[in-house]
Amino acid sequence: MVRIYGKDTVTVNGSKVIIRQVLFHGSKEVTRAVTDIVSSARAWIRMTLPELRSKPDPKVGALFGECFANPPDTAAAMNTVRSSLSTIGNFLGRELGIKVREDDDAHGYVKQYYGNRVHLVGGVIQYEDDGRTIARQGEVHIAKDTVLENPVLATITLIHEAGHKFVNFQDFDDQGYFKDDLSGYSAPGLTWQQALRNADSHAVFTYKVMESKFKTVMVHGRGLVT
């Protein structure tokens, strides 16, 4: 069934966020929650970046090893992650479109289009590992239930999907997804090289850094539901 989406535009810290909801099903509660989620995602990244330094706090260093599969050169890996998170943070700070969807088969996704809308870096067309042209990504989609019932997880989801959209991160099946309680990956086998290109590694790392700084990570007045 084709769904028609309405549009609300809000300003979050000086930049526009366009929130799309199914026409006549939209709610101000969703709009308020998305506003908080975008603000929180920016703050998590902004506060994580200074922790990615040559001599990190031991707790942060342990979390980095956990999320990024213990790379042999931690300093170099942290530089890579800092660059990626900086890019995500910069784009989240600009005009952004978020579609709040009503199906619940996943917390979120970004549509990919392979065709004329290619991704260029310095004028050079970028390709996937399998040789397909990397496309510029569509809007970030986040499940309505996740937005309303678990805004911390929605913030993790936004950073995850922004990684796909703005840095062309990948997913690596269960090896690249954290368990629901974020205690570790759903399946073993993720390499450190894959982790540096894995969306969930970066999103969950920012959450875990926030959790290490503050006993409870709150968004919209509520903590992580597990």
Order of alpha helices (4+ residues) and beta strands (2+ residues): beta-beta-alpha-alpha-alpha-beta-beta-beta-beta-beta-alpha-alpha-alpha-alpha
